[in-house]
Amino acid sequence: MKGSAIRSLILKDWRLHRIHILLSTVCGVAALAVLLVGGETATVLGSVWFFIALIVLGSMLPISNIVNERKKQNLPFVMSLPVSSLQYTWAKLISTVGMFLLPWLTLMAAALWLIAGRGILPHGTIPLTLILANLTFIGFSVIAGASLVGETEGWAIAGSIVCNSTYGLSWYFMTRVPAIVANLQSPTVVWNSTTLTILGSEFALMALILGLTVYVQTRKRDFI
């Protein structure tokens, strides 16, 4: 019964947000299509719009899927179902992360295919592309955690502001790392220790943020 209720909660979230997922994917694909035009202007515009699609989705999903459930007073009804606070937390994390992960993976696969298969950019840009894309996943994790733990729109908005205001700085500093910049024009992918360390740190940070979210959420005494 409990497993069935959790699956129902997850499927409910996916049904409610399927249009958001589709639109973000379409916008990201359209941005990548701009890269096919060629030239510096098209490359800059397509790259910027590609990451904007991911950033907007990462900011919108936690607020829509987590915060709005409390604002619309749906949470008391949900908690009347045979689910515990921990099961609700897992259901929300699985649905929210899954809804972001699907378009994120789709767009990343498309971007890597354009670089590796179509050669629109040198293969040396693949490590940097992965590093920058992971930053959008970290930002999403922060906003999702703030939405679930903070329980108010204010926390979610604060998380969005912090993340969205630091993307530019993060990208600026990443493109100034000599070990990364030196290989951007390489015809082959170069995985050096600096690149692997950054990628490993990003994955560890994602896991830490989501893990802390579950831990803090389960320590609450007043859930609703």
C-alpha positions as CSV (number, residue, x, y, z in Angstrom):
1,M,0.0,0.0,0.0
2,K,2.7,2.4,1.0
3,G,4.8,1.7,-2.1
4,S,1.7,2.1,-4.3
5,A,1.0,5.5,-2.6
6,I,4.6,6.7,-3.2
7,R,4.5,5.7,-6.9
8,S,1.1,7.5,-7.2
9,L,2.7,10.7,-5.8
10,I,5.6,10.5,-8.2
11,L,3.4,9.8,-11.2
12,K,1.1,12.6,-10.1
13,D,4.0,15.1,-10.1
14,W,5.2,13.9,-13.5
15,R,1.7,14.3,-15.0
16,L,1.4,17.8,-13.7
17,H,4.7,18.9,-15.0
18,R,5.0,17.1,-18.3
19,I,4.4,20.3,-20.3
20,H,7.2,22.1,-18.4
21,I,9.6,19.2,-19.1
22,L,8.7,19.2,-22.8
23,L,9.0,22.9,-23.2
24,S,12.4,23.1,-21.6
25,T,13.6,20.3,-23.7
26,V,12.3,21.9,-26.9
27,C,13.9,25.2,-25.9
28,G,17.2,23.5,-25.2
29,V,17.1,21.7,-28.6
30,A,16.3,24.9,-30.4
31,A,19.3,26.6,-28.7
32,L,21.5,23.8,-29.9
33,A,20.1,24.1,-33.4
34,V,21.4,27.7,-33.4
35,L,24.9,26.3,-33.1
36,L,24.5,24.6,-36.4
37,V,24.4,28.0,-38.1
38,G,28.0,28.4,-37.4
39,G,30.1,31.4,-36.6
40,E,31.0,33.1,-33.4
41,T,27.7,34.9,-32.8
42,A,25.6,31.7,-33.3
43,T,27.9,29.8,-31.0
44,V,27.6,32.4,-28.2
45,L,23.9,32.8,-28.6
46,G,23.2,29.0,-28.8
47,S,25.4,28.2,-25.8
48,V,23.9,30.9,-23.7
49,W,20.3,30.0,-24.5
50,F,21.1,26.3,-24.0
51,F,22.3,26.9,-20.4
52,I,19.4,29.4,-19.8
53,A,16.9,26.6,-20.6
54,L,18.6,24.4,-18.0
55,I,18.8,27.2,-15.4
56,V,15.1,28.2,-15.8
57,L,14.0,24.6,-15.5
58,G,16.2,24.1,-12.4
59,S,14.7,27.1,-10.7
60,M,11.1,26.5,-11.7
61,L,10.7,22.8,-10.9
62,P,11.4,22.9,-7.1
63,I,9.1,25.9,-6.6
64,S,6.3,24.4,-8.7
65,N,6.6,20.8,-7.5
66,I,7.4,21.4,-3.8
67,V,6.6,24.9,-2.6
68,N,3.3,25.2,-4.4
69,E,2.0,22.0,-2.9
70,R,2.2,23.7,0.5
71,K,0.9,27.1,-0.8
72,K,-2.2,25.4,-2.3
73,Q,-2.8,23.5,1.0
74,N,-2.4,20.1,-0.7
75,L,0.1,18.8,1.7
76,P,-2.4,17.9,4.5
77,F,-4.3,15.8,2.1
78,V,-1.2,14.1,0.8
79,M,0.0,13.3,4.3
80,S,-3.4,11.8,5.1
81,L,-2.4,9.0,2.7
82,P,-0.5,5.9,4.1
83,V,2.9,7.6,3.7
84,S,5.4,8.8,6.3
85,S,7.3,12.1,6.2
86,L,10.4,10.2,5.1
87,Q,8.5,8.5,2.3
88,Y,7.0,11.8,1.2
89,T,10.5,13.3,1.2
90,W,11.8,10.5,-1.0
91,A,8.9,10.7,-3.3
92,K,9.4,14.5,-3.8
93,L,13.1,14.1,-4.3
94,I,12.7,11.3,-6.8
95,S,10.0,13.1,-8.8
96,T,11.7,16.5,-8.8
97,V,15.2,15.2,-9.5
98,G,13.8,12.8,-12.2
99,M,11.9,15.6,-13.9
100,F,15.1,17.7,-14.1
101,L,17.3,14.8,-14.9
102,L,15.3,13.7,-18.0
103,P,15.7,16.9,-20.0
104,W,19.2,17.5,-18.5
105,L,20.4,14.2,-19.8
106,T,18.6,14.6,-23.1
107,L,20.1,18.0,-23.8
108,M,23.5,17.0,-22.6
109,A,23.5,13.9,-24.9
110,A,22.4,16.2,-27.8
111,A,25.1,18.7,-27.1
112,L,27.8,16.1,-26.8
113,W,26.6,14.5,-30.1
114,L,26.8,17.8,-31.9
115,I,30.4,18.3,-30.6
116,A,31.6,14.7,-31.1
117,G,29.5,13.7,-34.0
118,R,28.9,16.9,-36.0
119,G,32.1,18.7,-35.0
120,I,30.4,22.1,-34.4
121,L,33.0,22.7,-31.7
122,P,36.5,21.2,-31.1
123,H,36.4,17.9,-29.1
124,G,38.5,19.7,-26.4
125,T,35.4,21.6,-25.3
126,I,33.6,18.5,-24.0
127,P,35.2,18.5,-20.5
128,L,34.3,22.2,-20.0
129,T,30.8,21.6,-21.3
130,L,30.3,18.8,-18.8
131,I,31.7,21.0,-16.0
132,L,29.4,23.9,-16.8
133,A,26.4,21.7,-17.2
134,N,27.0,20.1,-13.8
135,L,26.9,23.6,-12.2
136,T,23.3,23.9,-13.3
137,F,22.6,20.5,-11.6
138,I,24.2,21.7,-8.5
139,G,22.1,24.9,-8.5
140,F,19.0,22.8,-9.0
141,S,20.0,20.6,-6.1
142,V,20.4,23.7,-3.9
143,I,17.0,25.2,-4.9
144,A,15.3,21.8,-4.4
145,G,16.9,21.4,-1.0
146,A,15.9,24.9,0.1
147,S,12.4,24.4,-1.1
148,L,11.9,21.1,0.7
149,V,13.6,22.0,3.9
150,G,12.7,25.6,4.1
151,E,9.0,24.9,3.3
152,T,8.3,28.4,2.1
153,E,8.6,30.3,-1.2
154,G,11.0,32.7,0.4
155,W,13.6,30.0,0.9
156,A,13.2,28.7,-2.6
157,I,13.5,32.2,-4.1
158,A,16.6,32.9,-1.9
159,G,18.2,29.7,-3.3
160,S,17.3,30.7,-6.8
161,I,18.8,34.2,-6.4
162,V,22.0,32.8,-4.9
163,C,22.5,30.2,-7.6
164,N,21.4,32.3,-10.5
165,S,23.7,35.2,-9.5
166,T,26.7,32.9,-9.2
167,Y,26.5,31.0,-12.5
168,G,28.2,33.8,-14.4
169,L,31.1,34.1,-11.9
170,S,31.5,30.3,-11.7
171,W,31.6,30.0,-15.5
172,Y,34.1,33.0,-15.7
173,F,36.5,31.3,-13.3
174,M,36.1,27.9,-14.9
175,T,37.1,29.4,-18.2
176,R,40.2,30.9,-16.6
177,V,41.6,27.6,-15.4
178,P,44.8,27.0,-17.4
179,A,44.5,23.2,-17.5
180,I,41.0,23.5,-19.0
181,V,41.5,26.5,-21.4
182,A,44.7,25.0,-22.8
183,N,42.9,22.1,-24.3
184,L,39.7,23.8,-25.7
185,Q,40.9,23.8,-29.2
186,S,42.2,20.3,-29.1
187,P,40.8,17.9,-31.7
188,T,40.6,15.2,-29.1
189,V,39.2,15.1,-25.6
190,V,41.8,15.7,-22.9
191,W,41.0,14.4,-19.4
192,N,43.7,15.8,-17.1
193,S,43.8,15.6,-13.3
194,T,42.3,19.1,-12.9
195,T,39.3,18.3,-15.1
196,L,38.7,15.0,-13.3
197,T,39.1,16.6,-9.9
198,I,36.5,19.3,-10.7
199,L,34.0,16.8,-12.1
200,G,34.5,14.5,-9.1
201,S,34.0,17.5,-6.7
202,E,30.8,18.5,-8.5
203,F,29.3,15.0,-8.3
204,A,30.2,14.8,-4.6
205,L,28.6,18.1,-4.0
206,M,25.4,17.1,-5.7
207,A,25.2,13.9,-3.5
208,L,26.1,15.9,-0.4
209,I,23.4,18.5,-1.0
210,L,20.6,16.0,-1.7
211,G,21.8,13.8,1.2
212,L,21.7,16.7,3.7
213,T,18.2,17.5,2.4
214,V,17.0,14.1,3.3
215,Y,18.8,14.1,6.7
216,V,17.5,17.6,7.7
217,Q,14.0,16.8,6.5
218,T,13.8,13.6,8.5
219,R,14.9,15.4,11.7
220,K,11.9,17.7,11.7
221,R,9.3,17.2,14.4
222,D,6.7,19.4,12.9
223,F,6.4,18.3,9.3
224,I,3.1,19.9,8.1
